[in-house]
Amino acid sequence: ETGSEDIDILPNGLAFISSGLKYPGIKSFAPDKPGEIFLMDLNEDNPRAVELRISRGFDLVSFNPHGISTYID
């Protein structure tokens, strides 16, 4: 509903998607909904985005993701 802002695809085919970015002055379709991170496995026959659960203690109310990147150790 609020659209994806960025995507990062790992070599193993897992895709992380940030969603819910809000800019001041631009209409938001879900102004009271915090941002989200989704995971999609591109190796599946019918991949679908699944919302990742964010740990407790994280400030979800102000979560407004802009971009995403991953680090592989």
C-alpha positions as CSV (number, residue, x, y, z in Angstrom):
1,E,0.0,0.0,0.0
2,T,2.8,2.5,0.8
3,G,5.2,1.1,-1.9
4,S,8.7,-0.2,-1.7
5,E,11.5,2.2,-1.5
6,D,14.6,0.0,-2.1
7,I,15.6,-3.6,-2.6
8,D,18.9,-5.5,-2.0
9,I,19.3,-8.9,-3.5
10,L,21.8,-11.3,-2.0
11,P,23.8,-13.8,-4.1
12,N,21.7,-16.6,-2.7
13,G,18.5,-15.1,-4.2
14,L,17.1,-13.6,-1.0
15,A,15.7,-10.1,-1.5
16,F,15.3,-7.5,1.3
17,I,12.8,-4.8,0.5
18,S,12.3,-1.6,2.5
19,S,8.8,-0.1,2.4
20,G,6.8,2.8,3.9
21,L,9.0,5.8,3.3
22,K,7.2,9.1,4.0
23,Y,8.3,12.5,2.7
24,P,7.0,15.7,4.3
25,G,4.5,17.3,1.9
26,I,3.9,14.2,-0.2
27,K,0.6,12.4,0.3
28,S,1.0,9.0,2.0
29,F,-1.6,6.3,1.6
30,A,-0.9,5.0,5.1
31,P,0.3,8.0,7.1
32,D,-0.1,6.3,10.5
33,K,1.6,3.0,9.5
34,P,5.3,2.5,10.3
35,G,7.8,1.4,7.8
36,E,8.4,-2.2,7.1
37,I,11.1,-4.6,5.8
38,F,10.0,-7.5,3.6
39,L,11.9,-10.7,2.6
40,M,11.4,-12.4,-0.8
41,D,13.0,-15.7,-1.8
42,L,13.6,-15.3,-5.6
43,N,14.4,-19.0,-5.8
44,E,10.8,-20.0,-5.3
45,D,8.5,-20.7,-8.2
46,N,6.0,-18.1,-7.0
47,P,8.0,-15.7,-4.8
48,R,6.0,-13.5,-2.4
49,A,7.1,-10.7,-0.1
50,V,6.8,-11.7,3.6
51,E,7.0,-9.0,6.3
52,L,9.9,-9.5,8.7
53,R,9.1,-9.2,12.3
54,I,11.2,-6.4,14.0
55,S,12.5,-7.1,17.5
56,R,10.9,-5.6,20.5
57,G,12.6,-2.5,21.8
58,F,13.0,-1.0,18.3
59,D,11.2,2.3,17.8
60,L,8.6,1.2,15.2
61,V,6.5,4.3,15.4
62,S,9.2,6.5,13.9
63,F,10.6,3.7,11.5
64,N,10.8,5.4,8.1
65,P,13.2,3.3,6.0
66,H,15.0,5.1,3.2
67,G,17.2,2.6,1.3
68,I,18.6,-0.8,2.4
69,S,21.9,-2.6,2.2
70,T,23.2,-5.8,3.5
71,Y,26.5,-6.9,4.9
72,I,27.8,-10.5,4.3
73,D,30.5,-11.6,6.7
